Each structure stands twice: as structure tokens, then as C-alpha cells.
């Protein structure tokens, strides 16, 4: 399989990164090594290998979800920098879409 060519300078421009010529060359070499390794891995038949969600055996270590006492509304907003009508007041962070 022929190794694809990836234009690192183009990708850097898309990511709004200013790379020097030396950095571009170094990252191109690093990326080529990664792609060569992936090509090497593609040689193996993995059709009988079940998918893994984690490289190590993981056992469910979470506690049982048991409802407990919760904070009152007053206690929850007691240390809020700004509250109004029993609710947290936060600055607007999204401009109108109109």
C-alpha cells in the first residue's frame, strides 16, 4: 500500500499555526513514521479479534446510585457571587443568533 502524502504546512494553516520550515519538516517526518506504522499494522488479519473498549480488564468500580439528602435552594446559592429570585445569575456568554 502506498503511503499517503499529507501536506503538514496546509494542515498547520487550517489550524492557524505558524510553523517554521524546520518544524514543518520535523512534523512531516514524525507523521510519516506514524503512517508507516499504521500501514505495517494493516498487514495483520484482525477479523477474528473482538473489539476492545479498554486495553486492560476494567471492572465496574462505581458505587450504587442511592438518592440522599440534597442541598436546599438557599444553601446552594449561599456562596454564589450573584443570585436573583433563587437562581444563579451568570453573565451572558452567547450572542444572539439573529
Secondary structure, 3 states (H helix, E strand, C coil): CCCCCCCHHHHHHHCCCCCCHHHHHHHHHHHHHHHHHHHHHCCCCCCCCCCCCCCCCCCCCCCCCCCCCCCCHHHHHCCCCCEECCEECCCCCCCCCC
